[in-house]
Amino acid sequence: MRFVDKDLLSVQEARILMENAGEARKVLAGFEQERLDRIVVHMAQAAAKHARELAVMSCEETEYGNWQDKYRKNRYICEYLPEKLKTMRFVGIISEDREEKMMKVGVPLGIIAALTPSTNPVSTAIYQALIAVKSGNAIVFAPHERAAKTTGRALDILMEAAAEAGLPDGALSYLGTVTRQGTEALIGHPAVALVIDTGVPEMTEAAKAAGKPFIYGGTVGSPAFIERTADIPKAVKAIMASRNFDYGIVPAAEQYIVADSRIAGEAKREFERNGAYFMSGDEEKQLIGLLCPENGSQDPELVGKPARELARRAGFSVPDTVKVLVSEQKYISDRNPYARALLCPVLVYYIENDWVHACEKCIELLANESHGHTLVIHSKDEEVIRQFALKKPVARMLVNTPAVFGSMGVTTNLFPAMTLGSITAGVGITSDSVSPMNLIYVRNVGYGVREIEDRMAGDAEERNGRADAAVLSTTWQTAVPKGGDDSLDDELERAMKKLLEWMAEEE
């Protein structure tokens, strides 16, 4: 029986994929935006036909979340994202100002290495593949080991459709043999121009060490402040729908509720009417003992499980109507696991006297374990909303909308993204909802609109006297040596002499 080293096989595969991507990149360089757009549309249409199959497959493989919500995410990315991208240009001339004689040219970064999560594997892979092709980049995926089969199936569908539409071979690919060593070889390859890590925290340090530009999209709990002027029923309904969506594993989902004391009682009753269960002290201990049994981090086997199952496994019972479990807390502490990110339908409920204290509480929550990702405020007071926008260390602030759907662009006009930049959490290079614009650089083109003598003469009007002229002359003669281009040096010297003569005549 022949023994095959899986790690070595994965590393070798990563190198081959990168070589193929390098060749594909050369071909892609000749593709115009319209040609790329046709490929994107064909890929999205193919993925949409398999959206349900992939959602079910994801749940079966990872045991995270529920297939119905994953199906909704898959359909959203396949249908809405191409529509959003349709009129946008990222390759070639992307804008032109004929009056100002300026132009911007979009240039693909090259080869992208993308790490996809186990929590949202299909929607993330489809989204990143579409924005990479839209922006003329080659992309190589490293699936999460827990979702490798599902991610591979999704990418096979996309690759087949892309090839049919004319995408060069190697421009879209993935690691079939998934190991940490193979993933590290992929992100550390010299040809990689950008690394995108979406919700794979165990690879963050390796991505940093690769020395590449690095985008990190974290999955963390978000604070939501219910201010006294808020529409309480609407706010509570939004929070409950968001926190329970896919059983709490979507990036940006609310975890911490900060309620104004004036409306805290009303809000609590509204939460209970909408399926929230406020736990007793003993039940809180039972639940957190189940979720975080040893070192304070969440047991991965309890990620994305429904509230009723969590309660049952923790040893207490809840009504069948319960969707979210709630723990009432007063303080934030590093030793309190409820202050840490939990990827399941659990909320933590705080009460503050006014918006100023609520503001401080939200900042404290965001600073705790660097949760600088997303913040939600429910309020009708524009001044309070603006103060929150000015003071909160977050990448995005959402107003009167569910965090999950607002951050994805479903209920807001933010870009429809599955990777939400987390630079405010101290990781990565951007806080954007990542779009094709993050996968290109912009070449700025400016036409000459004035002669050098015109500019020099204009500057000289601010100078006075022969003394300034003499200093300028001395500086020119002693500090500016002749370069290799004699014609340019001669032209500059003639211009300076003309300027000095003009200044002398003015005297």
C-alpha positions as CSV (number, residue, x, y, z in Angstrom):
1,M,0.0,0.0,0.0
2,R,1.4,3.3,-1.0
3,F,1.5,6.2,1.5
4,V,0.7,9.7,0.3
5,D,1.7,12.7,2.4
6,K,-1.5,14.9,2.2
7,D,0.4,18.0,3.3
8,L,3.0,17.7,0.6
9,L,0.3,16.9,-2.0
10,S,-1.6,20.1,-0.9
11,V,1.5,22.2,-1.1
12,Q,2.4,20.9,-4.6
13,E,-1.2,21.5,-5.7
14,A,-1.1,25.1,-4.4
15,R,2.1,25.8,-6.5
16,I,0.6,24.3,-9.7
17,L,-2.6,26.3,-9.2
18,M,-0.6,29.5,-8.8
19,E,1.4,28.8,-11.9
20,N,-1.8,28.3,-13.9
21,A,-3.3,31.4,-12.4
22,G,-0.2,33.3,-13.6
23,E,-0.7,32.2,-17.1
24,A,-4.4,33.0,-17.0
25,R,-3.7,36.5,-15.7
26,K,-1.8,37.3,-18.9
27,V,-4.8,36.3,-21.0
28,L,-7.2,38.2,-18.7
29,A,-5.1,41.4,-19.2
30,G,-6.6,41.6,-22.7
31,F,-10.2,41.3,-21.7
32,E,-12.4,44.4,-21.8
33,Q,-15.1,45.0,-19.2
34,E,-17.9,44.0,-21.5
35,R,-16.4,40.5,-22.0
36,L,-15.8,40.1,-18.3
37,D,-19.4,41.1,-17.6
38,R,-20.8,38.4,-19.9
39,I,-18.8,35.8,-18.0
40,V,-20.0,37.1,-14.6
41,V,-23.7,36.9,-15.7
42,H,-23.2,33.3,-17.0
43,M,-21.5,32.2,-13.8
44,A,-24.3,33.7,-11.6
45,Q,-27.0,32.1,-13.6
46,A,-25.4,28.7,-13.4
47,A,-24.9,29.1,-9.6
48,A,-28.5,30.2,-9.1
49,K,-29.8,27.0,-10.6
50,H,-28.0,25.1,-7.8
51,A,-28.6,27.5,-5.0
52,R,-30.9,25.2,-3.0
53,E,-28.8,22.1,-3.6
54,L,-25.7,23.9,-2.3
55,A,-27.6,25.2,0.7
56,V,-28.7,21.8,1.7
57,M,-25.3,20.3,1.1
58,S,-23.6,23.0,3.2
59,C,-25.9,22.2,6.2
60,E,-25.3,18.5,5.9
61,E,-21.5,18.8,5.7
62,T,-20.9,21.5,8.3
63,E,-24.0,21.1,10.6
64,Y,-24.1,24.9,10.8
65,G,-27.2,27.0,10.4
66,N,-30.2,26.1,8.4
67,W,-30.6,25.4,4.7
68,Q,-33.5,27.7,4.2
69,D,-31.6,30.8,5.2
70,K,-28.5,29.7,3.3
71,Y,-30.7,29.2,0.2
72,R,-31.9,32.8,0.6
73,K,-28.3,34.1,0.8
74,N,-27.2,32.1,-2.2
75,R,-30.1,33.4,-4.3
76,Y,-29.4,37.0,-3.1
77,I,-25.8,36.9,-4.2
78,C,-26.6,35.1,-7.5
79,E,-29.4,37.4,-8.5
80,Y,-28.8,40.8,-6.9
81,L,-25.0,41.1,-7.1
82,P,-24.8,40.8,-10.9
83,E,-27.6,43.4,-11.2
84,K,-25.7,45.8,-8.9
85,L,-22.5,45.3,-10.9
86,K,-24.1,45.6,-14.3
87,T,-23.4,49.3,-14.9
88,M,-20.2,49.5,-12.9
89,R,-16.8,49.6,-14.6
90,F,-13.5,48.4,-12.9
91,V,-11.3,47.5,-15.9
92,G,-10.0,49.9,-18.5
93,I,-11.2,53.5,-18.5
94,I,-13.6,53.7,-15.6
95,S,-14.1,57.5,-15.6
96,E,-13.2,60.5,-17.7
97,D,-13.5,64.2,-17.2
98,R,-13.0,65.8,-20.6
99,E,-13.4,69.3,-19.2
100,E,-10.7,68.9,-16.6
101,K,-8.7,66.6,-18.9
102,M,-8.3,63.8,-16.4
103,M,-9.0,60.1,-16.7
104,K,-9.0,57.1,-14.4
105,V,-8.0,53.6,-15.5
106,G,-8.8,50.5,-13.5
107,V,-6.0,47.9,-13.4
108,P,-6.5,44.4,-11.8
109,L,-4.3,43.5,-8.9
110,G,-3.4,40.2,-10.5
111,I,-3.9,36.9,-8.5
112,I,-6.0,36.8,-5.4
113,A,-5.8,34.0,-2.7
114,A,-9.2,33.7,-1.0
115,L,-9.8,31.8,2.2
116,T,-13.5,30.9,2.6
117,P,-15.3,30.0,5.9
118,S,-17.3,27.0,7.2
119,T,-20.2,29.2,8.3
120,N,-21.1,30.8,4.9
121,P,-19.1,28.8,2.4
122,V,-21.3,28.9,-0.7
123,S,-22.5,32.5,-0.7
124,T,-18.9,33.7,0.1
125,A,-17.3,31.6,-2.7
126,I,-19.9,32.7,-5.3
127,Y,-19.6,36.4,-4.3
128,Q,-15.8,36.4,-4.3
129,A,-15.6,34.6,-7.6
130,L,-18.0,37.0,-9.2
131,I,-16.2,40.2,-8.0
132,A,-12.8,38.7,-8.9
133,V,-13.9,38.0,-12.5
134,K,-15.7,41.4,-12.8
135,S,-12.5,43.1,-11.9
136,G,-10.3,41.0,-14.3
137,N,-8.4,39.1,-11.6
138,A,-7.5,35.5,-11.3
139,I,-8.5,33.9,-8.0
140,V,-7.5,30.7,-6.2
141,F,-9.6,29.5,-3.3
142,A,-8.6,27.7,-0.1
143,P,-11.8,26.2,1.3
144,H,-12.3,25.6,5.0
145,E,-11.7,21.9,5.8
146,R,-15.1,21.6,7.4
147,A,-16.8,22.8,4.2
148,A,-14.4,21.6,1.6
149,K,-16.8,19.3,-0.3
150,T,-19.6,22.0,-0.5
151,T,-17.2,24.8,-1.5
152,G,-15.6,22.5,-4.1
153,R,-19.0,21.7,-5.6
154,A,-20.0,25.4,-5.8
155,L,-16.7,26.3,-7.4
156,D,-16.9,23.4,-9.9
157,I,-20.3,24.8,-11.1
158,L,-18.8,28.3,-11.4
159,M,-15.7,27.1,-13.2
160,E,-17.7,25.1,-15.7
161,A,-19.9,28.1,-16.5
162,A,-16.9,30.5,-16.6
163,A,-15.1,28.2,-19.1
164,E,-18.3,28.1,-21.3
165,A,-18.3,31.9,-21.4
166,G,-14.6,32.2,-22.3
167,L,-12.7,32.6,-19.0
168,P,-9.2,31.3,-19.5
169,D,-8.2,28.1,-17.8
170,G,-6.7,28.6,-14.4
171,A,-8.3,32.0,-13.7
172,L,-10.7,30.4,-11.3
173,S,-9.6,27.4,-9.2
174,Y,-9.4,25.9,-5.7
175,L,-7.3,23.6,-3.5
176,G,-8.8,20.2,-3.8
177,T,-6.5,18.7,-1.1
178,V,-7.1,21.1,1.8
179,T,-4.5,21.3,4.6
180,R,-3.1,24.1,6.6
181,Q,0.3,23.7,4.9
182,G,-1.3,23.9,1.5
183,T,-3.2,27.0,2.4
184,E,0.0,28.6,3.8
185,A,1.8,27.8,0.5
186,L,-1.0,29.4,-1.4
187,I,-1.2,32.7,0.5
188,G,2.6,32.9,0.7
189,H,3.3,32.3,-3.0
190,P,5.3,35.2,-4.6
191,A,2.7,35.7,-7.4
192,V,-0.2,36.5,-4.9
193,A,-1.2,40.1,-5.0
194,L,-3.9,40.1,-2.4
195,V,-5.1,37.7,0.4
196,I,-8.8,37.7,1.4
197,D,-9.6,35.9,4.6
198,T,-13.3,35.7,5.3
199,G,-14.1,34.4,8.7
200,V,-11.2,32.0,9.1
201,P,-9.5,33.5,12.3
202,E,-7.2,30.5,12.7
203,M,-5.4,31.6,9.5
204,T,-5.1,35.3,10.3
205,E,-1.6,35.2,11.7
206,A,-0.4,33.2,8.7
207,A,-2.0,35.7,6.3
208,K,-0.3,38.5,8.1
209,A,3.0,36.7,8.0
210,A,2.7,36.2,4.2
211,G,3.6,39.9,3.8
212,K,0.8,40.5,1.3
213,P,-1.9,43.1,1.3
214,F,-4.5,41.4,3.4
215,I,-8.3,41.9,3.7
216,Y,-10.0,40.3,6.7
217,G,-13.7,39.9,7.1
218,G,-14.4,38.8,10.6
219,T,-17.6,37.3,12.1
220,V,-18.2,39.0,15.4
221,G,-21.1,40.1,17.5
222,S,-22.4,43.6,17.0
223,P,-23.9,46.0,19.6
224,A,-27.4,47.4,18.9
225,F,-28.6,50.5,20.8
226,I,-32.3,51.0,21.3
227,E,-32.7,54.7,22.0
228,R,-35.7,56.1,23.8
229,T,-37.2,57.7,20.6
230,A,-37.0,54.4,18.6
231,D,-40.0,52.6,17.1
232,I,-39.7,49.8,19.7
233,P,-41.8,47.1,17.9
234,K,-40.0,47.7,14.7
235,A,-36.5,47.7,16.3
236,V,-37.2,44.5,18.2
237,K,-38.6,42.7,15.2
238,A,-35.5,43.7,13.2
239,I,-33.1,42.5,15.8
240,M,-34.9,39.2,16.3
241,A,-35.0,38.5,12.6
242,S,-31.3,39.3,12.2
243,R,-30.0,37.4,15.2
244,N,-32.0,34.2,14.4
245,F,-31.1,34.3,10.7
246,D,-29.1,31.1,9.8
247,Y,-29.0,30.6,13.6
248,G,-26.7,33.5,14.4
249,I,-23.7,32.8,12.1
250,V,-23.9,35.6,9.6
251,P,-21.2,38.4,9.9
252,A,-22.4,41.5,11.7
253,A,-25.3,39.9,13.5
254,E,-26.4,41.6,16.7
255,Q,-25.2,40.0,19.9
256,Y,-25.4,42.9,22.4
257,I,-28.5,44.9,23.1
258,V,-28.0,48.2,24.9
259,A,-31.4,49.6,25.9
260,D,-32.2,53.1,27.1
261,S,-33.6,52.7,30.7
262,R,-36.7,54.7,29.8
263,I,-37.9,52.1,27.3
264,A,-36.0,49.0,28.6
265,G,-39.1,47.4,30.1
266,E,-41.2,47.9,27.0
267,A,-38.4,46.6,24.8
268,K,-38.0,43.5,27.0
269,R,-41.7,42.7,26.8
270,E,-41.6,43.2,23.0
271,F,-38.6,40.8,22.7
272,E,-40.6,38.2,24.7
273,R,-43.6,38.6,22.4
274,N,-41.3,38.0,19.4
275,G,-39.7,34.8,20.6
276,A,-37.0,35.8,23.0
277,Y,-36.4,33.9,26.2
278,F,-34.8,35.8,29.1
279,M,-32.8,33.2,31.1
280,S,-32.6,32.9,34.9
281,G,-29.1,33.2,36.5
282,D,-28.8,29.4,36.8
283,E,-29.9,28.9,33.2
284,E,-27.2,31.5,32.1
285,K,-24.6,29.5,33.9
286,Q,-25.8,26.2,32.4
287,L,-25.8,27.6,28.8
288,I,-22.4,29.3,29.0
289,G,-20.9,26.1,30.6
290,L,-22.2,24.3,27.5
291,L,-21.0,26.9,24.9
292,C,-17.6,27.7,26.4
293,P,-16.6,24.7,28.6
294,E,-12.9,25.2,28.9
295,N,-10.9,28.2,27.7
296,G,-13.7,30.7,27.1
297,S,-13.9,30.2,23.3
298,Q,-17.1,28.7,21.8
299,D,-17.3,25.0,21.2
300,P,-17.3,24.7,17.4
301,E,-19.9,21.9,17.6
302,L,-22.4,24.4,19.0
303,V,-22.0,27.0,16.3
304,G,-25.1,27.7,14.3
305,K,-27.6,25.7,16.4
306,P,-31.2,26.7,17.1
307,A,-32.0,28.2,20.5
308,R,-34.3,25.4,21.6
309,E,-31.6,22.8,20.9
310,L,-29.0,24.9,22.9
311,A,-31.4,25.1,25.9
312,R,-32.1,21.4,25.7
313,R,-28.4,20.5,25.6
314,A,-27.7,22.9,28.4
315,G,-30.3,21.2,30.6
316,F,-33.3,23.5,30.7
317,S,-36.5,23.7,28.7
318,V,-38.0,26.6,26.7
319,P,-41.3,27.0,24.8
320,D,-41.4,25.8,21.2
321,T,-41.9,29.5,20.1
322,V,-38.5,30.5,21.4
323,K,-36.0,31.7,18.7
324,V,-33.3,33.5,20.8
325,L,-31.9,33.1,24.3
326,V,-31.2,36.3,26.2
327,S,-28.8,36.9,29.1
328,E,-29.3,40.1,31.2
329,Q,-25.9,41.5,32.2
330,K,-24.7,44.7,34.0
331,Y,-21.0,44.8,33.3
332,I,-18.5,43.8,30.7
333,S,-15.6,41.6,31.8
334,D,-12.9,39.7,30.0
335,R,-13.8,36.8,32.4
336,N,-17.4,36.8,31.3
337,P,-17.9,34.6,28.3
338,Y,-21.2,36.4,27.4
339,A,-19.0,39.4,26.4
340,R,-17.3,37.3,23.8
341,A,-18.5,36.6,20.3
342,L,-21.0,33.7,20.1
343,L,-22.0,32.3,16.8
344,C,-25.5,31.2,17.8
345,P,-28.9,32.8,18.5
346,V,-27.9,34.3,21.9
347,L,-28.3,38.0,22.9
348,V,-26.9,39.9,25.9
349,Y,-29.1,42.6,27.3
350,Y,-27.7,45.8,28.9
351,I,-29.6,48.8,30.3
352,E,-28.1,52.3,30.4
353,N,-29.6,55.6,31.7
354,D,-29.3,57.6,28.6
355,W,-27.6,57.8,25.2
356,V,-24.4,59.2,26.6
357,H,-23.9,56.2,28.9
358,A,-25.1,53.9,26.1
359,C,-22.5,55.4,23.8
360,E,-19.8,54.5,26.3
361,K,-21.1,51.0,26.7
362,C,-21.1,50.4,23.0
363,I,-17.5,51.7,22.7
364,E,-16.5,49.3,25.6
365,L,-18.2,46.4,23.8
366,L,-16.5,47.2,20.5
367,A,-13.1,47.5,22.2
368,N,-13.6,44.2,24.1
369,E,-11.7,41.6,22.0
370,S,-11.5,44.2,19.1
371,H,-15.1,43.8,17.9
372,G,-14.7,46.9,15.7
373,H,-16.9,45.6,13.0
374,T,-20.6,46.8,12.9
375,L,-22.9,48.8,15.1
376,V,-26.6,49.3,15.0
377,I,-28.7,52.2,16.4
378,H,-32.5,52.4,16.5
379,S,-33.5,56.0,17.0
380,K,-35.5,58.9,15.5
381,D,-33.1,61.5,17.0
382,E,-30.8,62.6,14.3
383,E,-28.4,64.3,16.7
384,V,-27.9,61.1,18.7
385,I,-27.5,59.2,15.4
386,R,-24.8,61.6,14.3
387,Q,-23.0,61.5,17.6
388,F,-22.8,57.7,17.4
389,A,-21.6,57.9,13.8
390,L,-18.8,60.3,14.8
391,K,-17.6,58.5,17.9
392,K,-17.9,54.8,17.3
393,P,-14.8,52.8,16.3
394,V,-16.6,50.7,13.7
395,A,-16.3,49.9,10.1
396,R,-20.1,50.4,9.4
397,M,-23.0,51.9,11.4
398,L,-26.5,50.9,10.5
399,V,-29.6,52.9,11.4
400,N,-33.0,51.5,12.0
401,T,-32.4,48.3,10.1
402,P,-31.4,44.7,10.9
403,A,-27.6,44.3,11.2
404,V,-27.4,41.1,9.0
405,F,-29.5,42.4,6.2
406,G,-28.3,46.0,6.4
407,S,-24.6,45.0,6.3
408,M,-25.2,42.8,3.2
409,G,-27.0,45.6,1.4
410,V,-30.4,44.0,1.5
411,T,-32.1,46.7,3.5
412,T,-29.5,49.5,2.8
413,N,-27.7,50.8,-0.2
414,L,-24.4,49.4,1.0
415,F,-22.5,47.2,-1.5
416,P,-24.0,43.6,-1.4
417,A,-20.9,42.0,0.2
418,M,-20.2,38.8,2.1
419,T,-16.8,40.0,3.2
420,L,-17.0,42.9,5.6
421,G,-13.7,44.6,6.1
422,S,-12.5,44.7,9.7
423,I,-9.6,47.2,9.8
424,T,-11.3,48.9,12.8
425,A,-10.8,45.6,14.7
426,G,-7.1,45.9,14.0
427,V,-6.9,43.4,11.1
428,G,-6.6,43.9,7.4
429,I,-6.2,46.9,5.1
430,T,-9.8,48.1,4.6
431,S,-13.1,48.6,6.5
432,D,-15.1,48.5,3.3
433,S,-17.9,46.1,2.4
434,V,-15.5,44.5,-0.1
435,S,-16.3,45.1,-3.8
436,P,-14.4,44.9,-7.1
437,M,-13.0,48.3,-6.3
438,N,-10.9,46.7,-3.6
439,L,-9.4,44.3,-6.1
440,I,-8.0,46.9,-8.5
441,Y,-5.7,49.9,-8.4
442,V,-6.6,53.1,-10.1
443,R,-4.2,54.6,-12.6
444,N,-4.7,58.4,-12.7
445,V,-4.1,60.1,-16.0
446,G,-3.7,63.9,-16.3
447,Y,-3.3,65.8,-19.6
448,G,-1.1,68.9,-19.7
449,V,-3.2,72.0,-19.5
450,R,-0.6,74.7,-19.0
451,E,3.0,75.4,-19.8
452,I,5.7,75.4,-17.2
453,E,6.5,79.1,-17.8
454,D,2.8,79.9,-16.9
455,R,3.0,78.1,-13.6
456,M,6.4,79.6,-12.7
457,A,5.3,83.1,-13.5
458,G,2.2,82.6,-11.4
459,D,4.3,81.5,-8.4
460,A,6.8,84.3,-8.9
461,E,4.1,86.9,-8.2
462,E,4.4,85.9,-4.5
463,R,8.1,86.7,-4.4
464,N,9.6,90.2,-3.8
465,G,12.8,91.9,-4.6
466,R,16.2,91.2,-6.2
467,A,17.3,89.4,-3.0
468,D,14.7,86.7,-3.5
469,A,15.7,86.5,-7.2
470,A,19.4,86.2,-6.3
471,V,18.7,83.4,-3.8
472,L,16.6,81.6,-6.4
473,S,19.3,82.0,-9.0
474,T,22.0,80.7,-6.6
475,T,19.8,77.7,-5.6
476,W,19.2,76.9,-9.2
477,Q,22.9,77.0,-10.2
478,T,24.2,75.1,-7.1
479,A,21.5,72.7,-6.0
480,V,20.1,71.4,-9.3
481,P,22.7,69.5,-11.3
482,K,22.4,68.5,-14.8
483,G,20.6,65.2,-15.4
484,G,20.9,62.6,-18.1
485,D,18.2,64.3,-20.2
486,D,20.0,67.4,-21.6
487,S,16.9,68.7,-23.5
488,L,14.8,68.7,-20.3
489,D,17.6,70.4,-18.3
490,D,18.0,73.0,-21.0
491,E,14.3,73.7,-21.2
492,L,14.1,74.1,-17.4
493,E,17.1,76.4,-17.4
494,R,15.7,78.6,-20.1
495,A,12.5,78.9,-18.2
496,M,14.2,79.9,-15.0
497,K,16.4,82.5,-16.8
498,K,13.2,83.9,-18.3
499,L,11.6,84.1,-14.9
500,L,14.6,85.8,-13.3
501,E,14.7,88.4,-16.1
502,W,11.0,89.1,-15.7
503,M,11.5,89.6,-11.9
504,A,14.4,92.0,-12.5
505,E,12.3,94.0,-14.9
506,E,9.5,94.3,-12.4
507,E,12.0,96.0,-10.1
